[in-house]
Amino acid sequence: MWQTLSAFANTDGGYIFLGVSEKNGKIAISGVHNPEQQLKDFWNLHNNSQKLNTSICSEEDVKIQEIEKKKLIIIKVPRASRTQRPVYIKNNPMMGTYKRKFEGDYRCSEDEVKQMLRDASDEPQDREILAGFNLEDLDPETLKLFRQRFRSRDPDHPWLDLGDRDLLLKLGGWGRNRTTGKEGLTRAGLLMFGRDRSILDAFPHYHLDYQEQLSEDPEQRWTHRITLDGKWEPNLFNFYYLVYNRLVKDLEVPFQLDYEAVRKEETHVHEALREALVNTLIHADYISSRPLKIIKHLNHFVFSNPGRLRISIESLYEGGVSDPRNPNLQKMFQMLGLGEKAGSGFQKILRAWKEQEWRDPLVKEDTELELTTVTLEMVSMIPKNVETELKEVVGNQYSQLTPLERTILVLAQKYEKISNTQIQNHTSQHATEIGKCLKGLVKNGYLEKHGRSSGTHYILANHINSEHYNTSSEHYNTSSEHYNTSSEHYNTSSEHYNTSSEHYNTSSEHYEHLRQIAAPVRQKRRANKKLVQKVVRKLCSEDYLSLRTLAQLLGREPDSIRNHYVNPMLSEGLLQLKYPQQPNHPRQAYKTLVV
């Protein structure tokens, strides 16, 4: 139990139930013998620093509850704050620190424990004086550009008359230890203004990566990239300006630049992207072995930095709280008019996305990799055609749905089947709240639940028209003989695979003929886009084929086939829909359009 308590505290919190057992995959209430004494024993160990280094639970978090005439002990383990982490057992942080992953407790690595210890300290990470480094490790051109932009924003600022060393001292880029008298370049100074080799000497795992993935060709990994390639001094000042100009390029909202790259008459979207970029840079843990990565897609942006949030996700969305990992870097950016100190930066992002009626910005912590990711999608929360279909499912109650309920239904409509884990990637809500919401949607008849344990998934109620389409039925079960491509049934998105007959024999000559047509694509990890389109047209030349059937024949993911091939081919008039009046029909299929 103590390993689990440590794991919950170091991850996202959770509940421990004593007196519950599992038999043959079913939960059974077994009860606790002498719960009062066991509760006393729990508190004795909980408050013993030799057992648990910090008292994480309060009296309100632990209770005895009677269920089915048997008594249980229920322990609510809160998520530990950054100053409490790591929560460990047996007085050994390196061997007694655990984290939660799915349904198991795993011992944290030494690097993970060290990262927690760094965050637990109130001493700013970027304030440390670097032994053996001096002003020669800084790039003079970067300092010059910083002064120019500082002067452009505040021409009369008294710091502008100072020499480089004194200016750095004011900014936190040069430090002085009042106790020892030691002074020198700080981590902040080197990160903001440093030379390539000097930064890597101080931060061996330092890695900045900006990618533009704007091609519809799945074989092309990126269309533009900025990384440590030796062609520029990769300090944070240069990275910011290189990346920001690329982020807002081709943004379909007007803005203006002056020669100093100061924004004039910019929109709230530009402001939001600037805040997201600055936040990524000032909150990163540069001692971590994980990279700082920013990706620009056709319809969304992803900002990822090493290190978990230092405040709760709830506090971030509410605003007003700021706890930067690198406050001196924050100060340097603020001198340029970039970044907010009062905890309102993320509020500007939320405001901009709300104004555009785009999906809410999503903040996600990866507790396994110790990463924080912010995803900004420039996509309408609920497209009109999706809203129409959902209203057919929900009826007059549609307007009464909560934002989380609508999000879940939208995802169910988009992906056909969803799980709690998948939903967590699209909302800031905890898995427990998502579970409650799913249960309510099932109870109200909007969703249907299938599978069990980690295989549990949900689909829209109106997507189940017969036993043949039910994902729990023998005709759809991927582990059953009826879904096997060598079996006599190959049910994908239609009631039966062949629209012209009751049963489609996948061992038939015709099916084998289709597999041969698709072989040039299926047997290649990467295939030319024109080749894939040619093969798709040939496959669909005789009969309507569903998306999943095409994906199976081509050896690709359904979403990839839809986004990169089927949709463009529909737009170009190369394919036709089986149900043209209902694009999202659950049995939609495609056929080559003969001109």
C-alpha positions in Angstrom: 0.0 0.0 0.0 2.8 2.4 0.8 4.3 2.1 -2.6 0.9 2.9 -4.1 0.5 5.9 -1.8 3.9 7.2 -2.9 3.0 6.6 -6.6 -0.4 8.4 -6.3 1.2 11.4 -4.5 4.0 11.8 -7.0 1.6 11.5 -10.0 -2.0 12.8 -10.0 -3.4 11.5 -6.7 -5.9 8.7 -6.3 -7.9 6.5 -3.9 -6.8 3.4 -2.0 -9.6 1.0 -0.9 -8.7 -1.5 1.8 -11.2 -4.4 2.1 -11.9 -4.8 -1.6 -10.7 -7.8 -3.6 -10.9 -9.0 -7.1 -12.1 -12.5 -8.0 -12.3 -13.8 -11.6 -12.2 -10.3 -12.9 -15.0 -9.1 -10.6 -14.8 -6.7 -7.7 -15.8 -8.2 -4.3 -16.4 -6.5 -1.0 -14.4 -8.5 1.5 -14.2 -6.0 4.3 -11.5 -5.1 6.8 -11.0 -6.9 10.1 -10.8 -4.6 13.1 -10.8 -1.4 10.9 -10.4 1.0 13.9 -7.0 -0.7 14.8 -5.9 -0.8 11.2 -6.7 2.9 10.9 -4.6 3.7 14.0 -1.8 1.6 12.5 -2.1 3.6 9.3 -1.7 6.9 11.0 1.2 5.7 13.1 3.1 4.7 10.0 1.9 7.7 7.9 3.3 10.1 10.4 6.5 8.2 10.9 9.3 9.9 8.8 11.2 6.6 8.7 8.2 5.1 6.8 7.0 8.1 4.8 9.1 11.2 4.4 6.2 13.6 4.5 2.6 13.5 5.8 0.6 13.7 2.6 -2.9 12.8 3.9 -5.1 14.9 6.2 -7.7 13.4 8.6 -10.5 14.3 6.1 -8.7 12.1 3.5 -9.1 8.8 5.4 -12.3 7.3 6.6 -14.1 4.0 7.5 -17.2 3.4 5.4 -19.7 0.5 5.5 -20.7 -1.1 2.2 -22.9 -4.2 2.0 -22.6 -4.6 5.8 -18.8 -4.7 5.6 -16.4 -2.0 6.6 -13.8 -0.6 4.3 -11.0 1.9 4.8 -10.9 4.5 2.0 -7.8 6.6 1.7 -7.8 9.6 -0.6 -4.2 10.4 -1.6 -3.8 14.0 -2.8 -1.4 15.0 -5.5 1.8 16.3 -3.8 2.8 19.9 -4.4 6.2 20.6 -6.0 7.7 21.4 -2.6 6.5 18.0 -1.2 7.8 15.9 -4.0 9.3 13.4 -4.0 7.1 11.5 -1.6 9.1 8.4 -0.8 9.2 5.5 1.7 11.8 3.8 3.9 13.8 7.0 4.2 15.4 6.4 0.8 14.4 8.8 -2.0 16.4 7.0 -4.7 14.9 3.6 -4.0 11.6 4.5 -2.3 10.1 7.0 -4.8 7.3 5.6 -7.0 5.0 7.0 -9.7 1.7 5.7 -11.1 1.4 4.4 -14.7 -1.9 2.9 -15.8 -2.7 0.3 -13.1 0.8 -0.2 -11.7 3.3 1.4 -9.4 6.8 1.9 -10.8 10.0 2.9 -9.0 11.3 6.3 -10.3 14.7 6.5 -11.9 17.5 8.5 -10.3 17.0 11.3 -12.9 13.3 11.5 -12.2 14.0 11.8 -8.4 16.6 14.5 -9.0 14.2 16.4 -11.2 11.6 16.4 -8.4 14.3 17.5 -5.9 15.2 20.4 -8.2 11.6 21.5 -8.4 11.1 21.2 -4.6 13.7 23.8 -4.0 12.7 27.4 -3.7 16.1 28.4 -5.1 15.5 29.4 -8.8 17.1 26.9 -11.2 18.5 29.6 -13.4 20.1 31.6 -10.6 23.0 29.2 -10.0 26.5 30.6 -10.8 28.4 28.5 -13.3 32.0 27.7 -12.3 34.5 28.3 -15.1 32.2 30.4 -17.3 32.6 34.2 -18.0 31.5 36.9 -20.4 33.5 35.3 -23.3 31.0 32.5 -23.3 28.3 34.9 -24.4 27.5 35.9 -28.0 28.2 39.7 -28.4 25.7 40.0 -31.3 22.9 38.5 -29.2 23.7 41.0 -26.4 23.7 43.8 -29.0 20.3 42.8 -30.4 18.9 42.5 -26.9 19.9 46.1 -26.1 18.3 47.3 -29.4 15.0 45.7 -28.6 15.1 46.8 -25.0 15.8 50.4 -26.1 13.0 50.2 -28.7 10.5 49.3 -26.0 11.8 51.7 -23.3 14.3 54.2 -24.7 14.9 56.0 -21.3 15.5 53.0 -19.2 18.6 53.6 -16.9 19.9 50.1 -17.4 20.7 50.8 -21.0 23.7 52.9 -20.0 25.3 50.1 -18.1 28.1 47.9 -19.4 27.5 44.3 -20.3 28.5 42.9 -16.9 26.4 45.4 -14.9 23.4 45.0 -17.2 23.6 41.2 -16.8 23.8 41.7 -13.0 20.5 43.7 -13.1 18.8 41.1 -15.3 20.0 38.0 -13.3 22.4 36.9 -15.9 25.4 37.6 -13.7 25.3 36.5 -10.0 27.1 37.3 -6.8 27.0 35.1 -3.7 26.9 37.5 -0.7 28.2 34.9 1.7 31.2 33.6 -0.2 31.8 36.6 -2.4 31.8 34.4 -5.4 30.4 35.9 -8.6 30.1 34.9 -12.2 27.8 34.0 -15.1 24.5 32.4 -14.2 22.5 29.7 -15.9 20.0 32.3 -17.0 22.7 34.5 -18.6 24.2 31.6 -20.5 20.9 30.2 -21.7 19.7 33.6 -22.9 22.9 35.0 -24.5 25.3 32.1 -24.7 27.4 30.6 -27.6 26.6 27.2 -28.9 29.5 25.2 -27.5 29.4 27.0 -24.1 25.7 26.2 -23.6 26.3 22.5 -24.4 29.2 22.4 -22.0 27.0 23.6 -19.2 23.8 21.7 -20.3 24.8 18.5 -22.0 21.2 17.5 -22.9 20.2 21.0 -24.1 18.1 20.6 -27.2 15.7 23.1 -28.9 13.6 21.8 -31.8 11.0 23.7 -33.9 9.3 21.8 -36.7 6.7 22.8 -39.3 4.7 19.8 -40.4 2.5 21.4 -43.0 2.5 18.9 -45.8 -0.4 16.6 -46.4 2.0 14.0 -47.5 2.4 11.5 -44.6 5.8 10.5 -45.9 7.2 14.0 -45.3 8.2 14.4 -41.7 8.6 18.2 -41.7 8.6 21.1 -44.2 10.8 23.4 -42.1 13.0 22.9 -39.1 15.0 25.0 -36.6 17.3 23.1 -34.4 21.0 22.9 -33.2 22.7 22.5 -36.5 25.7 24.8 -36.1 24.3 27.5 -38.4 23.3 29.9 -35.6 23.9 30.6 -32.0 21.1 28.5 -30.4 20.5 30.6 -27.2 16.9 31.3 -26.1 16.9 34.9 -27.3 17.7 33.9 -30.9 15.4 30.9 -30.8 12.4 33.0 -29.6 12.7 35.4 -32.5 13.4 32.8 -35.2 10.4 30.7 -34.0 7.9 33.4 -33.3 8.2 34.8 -36.8 7.6 31.3 -38.2 4.7 30.7 -35.9 2.7 33.7 -37.1 3.7 33.5 -40.7 0.7 32.9 -42.9 -1.6 33.2 -39.9 -5.0 34.2 -41.4 -5.3 37.3 -39.2 -3.7 40.7 -40.0 -0.7 42.0 -38.1 2.1 44.5 -38.6 5.9 44.4 -37.8 8.3 47.3 -37.4 12.0 46.9 -38.1 12.7 45.9 -34.5 10.2 43.0 -34.7 7.8 44.8 -32.3 4.2 43.9 -32.9 1.7 46.6 -33.9 -2.0 46.2 -34.2 -1.6 42.4 -33.7 -4.6 40.2 -32.9 -5.1 38.3 -29.7 -4.1 35.1 -31.5 -0.6 36.6 -32.2 -0.5 37.5 -28.5 -1.5 34.0 -27.4 1.2 32.4 -29.6 3.8 34.7 -28.1 2.7 33.9 -24.6 2.7 30.1 -25.3 6.3 30.4 -26.8 7.7 32.5 -23.9 6.0 30.2 -21.3 7.6 27.2 -22.9 11.0 28.7 -22.6 10.8 30.1 -19.1 9.2 27.0 -17.6 11.6 24.4 -19.1 13.9 22.3 -17.0 17.1 22.6 -19.0 19.0 20.1 -16.9 16.5 17.4 -18.0 17.5 15.0 -20.8 14.2 15.7 -22.6 14.1 18.1 -25.5 12.1 21.4 -25.8 10.0 20.9 -28.9 7.5 23.2 -30.7 5.5 21.9 -33.7 3.4 23.9 -36.1 0.8 21.8 -37.9 -1.8 22.9 -40.5 -4.5 23.5 -37.9 -2.8 23.4 -34.5 0.3 24.2 -32.5 2.1 22.0 -30.0 4.4 23.4 -27.3 6.3 20.9 -25.2 8.9 21.5 -22.5 10.8 19.2 -20.1 9.6 19.4 -16.6 6.1 19.2 -15.1 3.9 22.1 -14.0 4.9 23.8 -10.8 1.2 24.6 -10.1 -1.9 22.6 -10.6 -3.6 22.5 -13.9 -6.7 23.9 -12.2 -4.7 26.9 -11.0 -3.3 27.4 -14.5 -6.7 27.6 -16.1 -8.0 29.9 -13.3 -5.1 32.3 -13.6 -3.5 34.6 -11.0 -0.8 32.2 -9.9 2.7 32.3 -11.3 5.6 30.0 -10.3 8.2 30.0 -13.1 11.0 27.5 -13.0 13.4 30.2 -14.3 12.4 33.6 -13.0 15.5 35.3 -14.2 14.8 34.2 -17.8 11.2 35.5 -17.3 12.6 38.9 -16.2 14.8 39.1 -19.3 11.8 38.5 -21.6 9.7 41.0 -19.7 12.3 43.7 -20.4 11.4 43.2 -24.0 7.6 43.3 -23.3 7.3 39.5 -23.6 5.6 37.3 -21.0 3.4 38.0 -18.0 4.4 37.9 -14.4 1.0 38.0 -12.7 -0.1 34.6 -13.9 -2.3 36.0 -16.6 -0.3 34.8 -19.6 -2.4 31.6 -20.0 -5.6 33.6 -19.6 -4.6 35.5 -22.8 -4.3 32.2 -24.6 -7.7 31.1 -23.4 -9.3 34.5 -24.3 -7.9 34.4 -27.9 -9.1 30.8 -28.5 -12.5 31.5 -27.1 -12.9 34.6 -29.3 -12.2 32.4 -32.3 -14.6 29.7 -31.0 -11.8 27.2 -31.4 -11.3 24.1 -29.2 -10.1 24.9 -25.7 -6.3 24.9 -25.3 -5.2 21.6 -23.8 -2.5 21.3 -21.1 -1.2 17.8 -20.5 1.4 16.5 -18.1 3.3 13.4 -19.1 4.3 12.0 -15.7 6.3 9.2 -17.3 8.5 11.5 -19.4 8.3 14.5 -17.1 7.0 16.7 -19.9 4.4 19.5 -20.1 2.6 19.9 -23.4 0.2 22.7 -24.5 -1.8 22.0 -27.6 -3.6 24.9 -29.4 -6.0 23.7 -32.1 -7.4 26.2 -34.6 -10.4 24.0 -35.1 -14.0 24.8 -34.3 -15.1 22.9 -31.2 -18.1 21.4 -32.9 -18.3 21.5 -36.7 -21.8 22.1 -38.0 -22.2 18.6 -39.5 -21.1 17.0 -36.2 -23.5 19.2 -34.2 -26.3 18.1 -36.5 -25.6 14.4 -35.9 -25.2 14.8 -32.2 -28.5 16.6 -32.0 -30.1 13.6 -33.7 -28.7 11.4 -30.9 -29.3 13.7 -27.9 -32.5 15.5 -29.1 -33.7 18.5 -27.1 -31.3 17.9 -24.3 -28.3 18.9 -26.5 -28.3 22.5 -25.1 -28.2 21.1 -21.5 -25.0 19.2 -22.0 -21.9 20.2 -20.1 -18.7 21.2 -22.0 -17.1 17.8 -21.0 -20.2 15.9 -22.2 -20.1 17.7 -25.5 -16.4 17.0 -25.9 -16.8 13.3 -25.2 -19.7 13.0 -27.7 -17.7 15.0 -30.4 -14.8 12.6 -29.9 -17.1 9.6 -30.1 -18.6 10.9 -33.3 -15.1 11.6 -34.8 -13.3 8.4 -33.8 -16.4 6.1 -33.7 -15.1 4.5 -30.5 -13.3 6.1 -27.6 -11.8 5.3 -24.2 -11.2 7.2 -21.0 -7.5 7.4 -21.8 -8.1 8.8 -25.2 -10.5 11.5 -23.8 -7.8 12.6 -21.4 -5.7 13.8 -24.4 -8.5 16.3 -25.3 -9.5 17.7 -21.9 -7.9 18.9 -18.7 -10.4 16.9 -16.6 -9.1 14.1 -14.4 -9.8 10.5 -15.4 -12.2 10.1 -12.4 -14.4 13.0 -13.7 -14.3 11.6 -17.2 -15.4 8.2 -15.9 -18.3 9.8 -14.1 -19.3 11.7 -17.2 -19.1 8.6 -19.3 -21.2 6.7 -16.9 -23.9 9.4 -17.1 -23.9 9.5 -20.9 -24.3 5.7 -20.9 -27.2 5.9 -18.4 -28.9 8.6 -20.5 -28.6 6.4 -23.6 -26.2 8.7 -25.6 -23.3 6.2 -25.5 -23.0 2.5 -25.3 -20.3 0.8 -23.3 -18.3 -2.2 -24.6 -15.4 -4.3 -23.3 -14.0 -4.4 -19.8 -11.1 -3.2 -17.7 -8.4 -1.6 -19.9 -10.3 -2.7 -23.0 -13.4 -0.6 -22.2 -14.6 1.7 -24.9 -17.7 3.7 -25.9 -19.5 4.5 -29.1 -22.5 6.7 -30.0 -25.8 4.9 -29.4 -27.0 5.6 -33.0 -24.0 3.9 -34.5 -25.3 0.5 -33.4 -28.1 -0.5 -35.8 -27.8 -4.2 -35.6 -25.9 -7.0 -33.9 -23.6 -7.1 -36.9 -22.4 -3.5 -36.2 -22.0 -4.0 -32.5 -18.3 -3.8 -31.6 -18.9 -6.5 -28.9 -20.5 -8.9 -31.4 -18.9 -11.8 -33.0 -19.1 -10.0 -36.4 -17.0 -7.1 -35.4 -14.7 -8.5 -32.7 -11.1 -8.3 -33.9 -10.2 -11.4 -32.0 -13.1 -13.4 -33.4 -13.1 -15.6 -36.5 -15.6 -13.3 -38.2 -13.2 -10.4 -38.3 -10.2 -12.4 -39.4 -9.3 -11.6 -43.0 -9.1 -15.3 -43.7 -12.6 -15.9 -42.4 -15.9 -15.8 -44.3 -17.1 -12.6 -42.6 -15.1 -9.4 -42.9 -17.3 -6.7 -41.3 -15.8 -3.2 -41.2 -18.1 -0.2 -41.3 -20.9 -1.9 -43.2 -23.2 -4.6 -42.1 -21.5 -7.0 -44.4 -18.3 -6.4 -46.3 -19.7 -6.9 -49.8 -22.6 -4.5 -50.4 -23.9 -6.7 -53.2 -24.2 -9.9 -51.2 -25.0 -11.1 -47.7 -21.6 -12.5 -47.0 -18.2 -11.6 -48.4 -15.7 -14.5 -48.6 -12.3 -13.0 -47.9 -10.6 -16.1 -49.0 -12.3 -15.7 -52.4 -10.4 -14.9 -55.6 -11.8 -11.4 -55.7 -10.7 -10.5 -52.2 -7.2 -11.9 -53.0 -7.3 -9.8 -56.1 -7.9 -6.7 -54.0 -5.0 -7.6 -51.8 -2.7 -8.0 -54.8 -3.8 -4.6 -56.0 -3.0 -3.0 -52.6 0.3 -4.9 -52.2 2.6 -2.2 -53.7 1.4 0.1 -50.9 0.9 -2.4 -48.1 4.4 -3.8 -48.5 6.1 -0.4 -48.3 6.6 1.6 -45.1 6.6 4.8 -47.2 4.8 5.1 -50.5 4.5 7.9 -53.0 1.2 9.8 -52.7 0.4 9.4 -56.3 0.9 5.7 -56.1 -1.5 5.4 -53.1 -4.2 7.4 -54.9 -3.8 5.2 -58.0 -4.2 2.1 -55.9 -7.2 3.5 -54.0 -8.9 4.3 -57.3 -8.3 0.8 -58.6 -9.5 -0.8 -55.4 -12.7 1.2 -55.5 -13.3 0.9 -59.2 -15.8 -2.0 -58.9 -17.6 -1.5 -55.6 -18.0 0.7 -52.6 -15.3 0.1 -50.0 -15.3 1.4 -46.4 -12.5 3.4 -44.8 -11.5 0.6 -42.6 -11.5 -1.9 -45.4 -9.2 0.4 -47.4 -7.0 0.8 -44.4 -6.8 -2.9 -43.8 -5.9 -3.6 -47.5 -3.3 -0.8 -47.6 -1.8 -1.6 -44.2 -2.3 2.0 -43.0 -4.2 3.7 -40.1 -7.8 4.7 -41.0 -7.2 8.3 -40.0 -4.2 8.5 -42.3 -6.2 7.1 -45.2 -9.1 9.5 -44.6 -7.0 12.7 -44.0 -4.3 12.3 -46.6 -6.0 10.4 -49.4 -9.8 9.9 -49.3 -10.8 13.5 -48.3 -8.5 15.1 -51.0 -9.7 12.6 -53.6 -13.3 13.5 -52.7 -12.5 17.2 -53.1 -10.8 16.5 -56.5 -13.8 14.5 -57.7 -11.8 11.2 -57.9 -14.1 9.4 -55.5 -17.8 9.4 -54.7 -19.7 8.7 -51.4 -22.1 5.9 -51.0 -24.2 8.2 -48.8 -23.6 11.7 -50.3 -26.3 13.3 -48.2 -24.9 11.9 -45.0 -21.1 12.4 -45.0 -20.8 11.0 -41.5 -23.0 8.0 -42.1 -21.7 5.1 -39.9 -21.6 2.8 -43.0 -20.1 5.3 -45.3 -18.1 3.8 -48.2 -16.3 5.1 -51.3 -16.2 4.3 -55.0 -14.1 5.6 -57.9 -16.0 8.3 -59.8 -15.9 7.6 -63.5 -15.9 10.8 -65.6 
